[in-house]
Amino acid sequence: MHAIDMTEITRGLVRYNEPMAKHTSWRAGGAARCFFEPADLDDLAVFMAQLSDREPRLFIGLGSNLLVRDGGYPGTVIMVTPGLGEWSVIGGEVLRAQAGVTCAKVARNSVRRGLVGAEFFAGIPGTVGGALAMNAGAFGSETWELVEAVTTIDRAGGLHARLPGDFRVGYRQVECPAGEWFVAADFRLHGGDGEAAAERIRELLERRNRQQPTGLASCGSVFRNPAGEHAARLIEACGLKGLSVGGAQVSDQHANFIINNGAASAEDIETLIGRVAETVERECGIRLAPEVRIVGER
Ligand SMILES: Cc1cc2nc3c(=O)[nH]c(=O)nc-3n(C[C@H](O)[C@H](O)[C@H](O)COP(=O)(O)OP(=O)(O)OC[C@H]3O[C@@H](n4cnc5c(N)ncnc54)[C@H](O)[C@@H]3O)c2cc1C
């Protein structure tokens, strides 16, 4: 428990024992010991400065790539959306967005300003912070290809201006300096045909709707694609579509998606992830690595 009453030092929202199923797209999992939604960046900085240095912290956006185990998260979850929701265009071709701005908004707002390059963000159901942390990507483009600079916050609430060279960026993974989290990014876009870009967004969303189970509780692709392969192809080749554990099931439509049919526990989902990985390794000799982040206690 915190040494001081955190509700008194913030304009944001503090809750204890908050079910994380409410804040993750899998709609499953345990509770956060403490849950904080800052009102804005200043509020976040004050909160961070007051939090005990030993308190574990987990920054989240829309929880669209996150599984919190049923025993819950033994620390403070900090959800930066919608509080860190400011964005602006600076210097003509740079979109500056705080970490809580949704990826869909980055795509839409850029196109409205006649800026192109961020269309692929349209169908990624997360935030700028989550996209930076995961190097989210789609249809051949990735988040960090656009990043010109980012701002991070440290454990004491201090802000740092950082450049892409300060991070190790790979396929769906990014190594941040220890004890820092993303609060904003500058995306370098370029002027172009806004209408053509809007049309491209429509096409990408249609493609996504055809290929993926939309409207069901999932976390998108569960496993990263191994070099030169597709995780979905391997899972399908092993006959695992439809395999279920409790309320969790490998999607019939897209084999790299696991759906919560309504009553899945985090344990059901994690067990199914393990079974899929073991089967693919046994039958194809390839160990699939999860893309989704799994945190908390069993
Ligand atoms: C239907 C569906 C389709 C998807 N399609 C795609 C796709 O095409 N491409 C793709 O790449 N992903 C896809 N995803 C996965 C997911 O949307 C992305 O990984 C997204 O970037 C996660 O953003 P988020 O804000 O929800 O992050 P969260 O799920 O909240 O967090 C993910 C990770 O990022 C960390 N994190 C979040 N915010 C911050 C921050 N401010 N600072 C530091 N760390 C932070 C968290 O601690 C966690 O480790 C899909 C998911 C779903 C449900």
PDBQT file of the ligand as one rigid body, heavy atoms in Angstrom, charges set to zero:
ROOT
HETATM    1  C1  LIG A 301      -7.729  -6.829 -33.156  1.00  0.00    +0.000 C 
HETATM    2  C2  LIG A 301      -6.291  -6.442 -32.948  1.00  0.00    +0.000 A 
HETATM    3  C3  LIG A 301      -5.486  -6.178 -34.037  1.00  0.00    +0.000 A 
HETATM    4  C4  LIG A 301      -4.138  -5.836 -33.856  1.00  0.00    +0.000 A 
HETATM    5  N1  LIG A 301      -3.378  -5.560 -34.963  1.00  0.00    +0.000 NA
HETATM    6  C5  LIG A 301      -2.084  -5.199 -34.796  1.00  0.00    +0.000 A 
HETATM    7  C6  LIG A 301      -1.261  -4.886 -35.940  1.00  0.00    +0.000 A 
HETATM    8  O1  LIG A 301      -1.695  -4.895 -37.074  1.00  0.00    +0.000 OA
HETATM    9  N2  LIG A 301       0.038  -4.550 -35.710  1.00  0.00    +0.000 N 
HETATM   10  C7  LIG A 301       0.570  -4.501 -34.462  1.00  0.00    +0.000 A 
HETATM   11  O2  LIG A 301       1.770  -4.188 -34.321  1.00  0.00    +0.000 OA
HETATM   12  N3  LIG A 301      -0.180  -4.781 -33.370  1.00  0.00    +0.000 NA
HETATM   13  C8  LIG A 301      -1.486  -5.123 -33.515  1.00  0.00    +0.000 A 
HETATM   14  N4  LIG A 301      -2.240  -5.416 -32.407  1.00  0.00    +0.000 N 
HETATM   15  C9  LIG A 301      -1.610  -5.392 -31.065  1.00  0.00    +0.000 C 
HETATM   16  C10 LIG A 301      -1.677  -4.030 -30.341  1.00  0.00    +0.000 C 
HETATM   17  O3  LIG A 301      -2.771  -3.266 -30.801  1.00  0.00    +0.000 OA
HETATM   18  C11 LIG A 301      -0.385  -3.240 -30.522  1.00  0.00    +0.000 C 
HETATM   19  O4  LIG A 301       0.724  -3.922 -29.985  1.00  0.00    +0.000 OA
HETATM   20  C12 LIG A 301      -0.468  -1.850 -29.854  1.00  0.00    +0.000 C 
HETATM   21  O5  LIG A 301       0.677  -1.118 -30.186  1.00  0.00    +0.000 OA
HETATM   22  C13 LIG A 301      -0.583  -1.927 -28.339  1.00  0.00    +0.000 C 
HETATM   23  O6  LIG A 301      -0.936  -0.636 -27.888  1.00  0.00    +0.000 OA
HETATM   24  P1  LIG A 301      -1.648  -0.396 -26.484  1.00  0.00    +0.000 P 
HETATM   25  O7  LIG A 301      -1.714   1.065 -26.285  1.00  0.00    +0.000 OA
HETATM   26  O8  LIG A 301      -2.942  -1.138 -26.424  1.00  0.00    +0.000 OA
HETATM   27  O9  LIG A 301      -0.579  -1.058 -25.518  1.00  0.00    +0.000 OA
HETATM   28  P2  LIG A 301      -0.845  -1.991 -24.245  1.00  0.00    +0.000 P 
HETATM   29  O10 LIG A 301      -1.441  -3.288 -24.701  1.00  0.00    +0.000 OA
HETATM   30  O11 LIG A 301      -1.577  -1.231 -23.212  1.00  0.00    +0.000 OA
HETATM   31  O12 LIG A 301       0.657  -2.264 -23.780  1.00  0.00    +0.000 OA
HETATM   32  C14 LIG A 301       1.507  -3.086 -24.564  1.00  0.00    +0.000 C 
HETATM   33  C15 LIG A 301       2.931  -3.011 -24.006  1.00  0.00    +0.000 C 
HETATM   34  O13 LIG A 301       3.416  -1.685 -24.161  1.00  0.00    +0.000 OA
HETATM   35  C16 LIG A 301       3.777  -1.143 -22.889  1.00  0.00    +0.000 C 
HETATM   36  N5  LIG A 301       3.397   0.278 -22.880  1.00  0.00    +0.000 N 
HETATM   37  C17 LIG A 301       2.158   0.790 -23.149  1.00  0.00    +0.000 A 
HETATM   38  N6  LIG A 301       2.190   2.130 -23.063  1.00  0.00    +0.000 NA
HETATM   39  C18 LIG A 301       3.464   2.470 -22.717  1.00  0.00    +0.000 A 
HETATM   40  C19 LIG A 301       4.123   3.718 -22.467  1.00  0.00    +0.000 A 
HETATM   41  N7  LIG A 301       3.474   4.893 -22.531  1.00  0.00    +0.000 N 
HETATM   42  N8  LIG A 301       5.448   3.693 -22.159  1.00  0.00    +0.000 NA
HETATM   43  C20 LIG A 301       6.119   2.518 -22.075  1.00  0.00    +0.000 A 
HETATM   44  N9  LIG A 301       5.540   1.298 -22.285  1.00  0.00    +0.000 NA
HETATM   45  C21 LIG A 301       4.227   1.288 -22.601  1.00  0.00    +0.000 A 
HETATM   46  C22 LIG A 301       2.989  -1.943 -21.876  1.00  0.00    +0.000 C 
HETATM   47  O14 LIG A 301       3.607  -1.918 -20.598  1.00  0.00    +0.000 OA
HETATM   48  C23 LIG A 301       3.005  -3.318 -22.508  1.00  0.00    +0.000 C 
HETATM   49  O15 LIG A 301       4.231  -3.970 -22.266  1.00  0.00    +0.000 OA
HETATM   50  C24 LIG A 301      -3.595  -5.755 -32.553  1.00  0.00    +0.000 A 
HETATM   51  C25 LIG A 301      -4.419  -5.991 -31.447  1.00  0.00    +0.000 A 
HETATM   52  C26 LIG A 301      -5.757  -6.332 -31.631  1.00  0.00    +0.000 A 
HETATM   53  C27 LIG A 301      -6.623  -6.555 -30.429  1.00  0.00    +0.000 C 
ENDROOT
TORSDOF 0
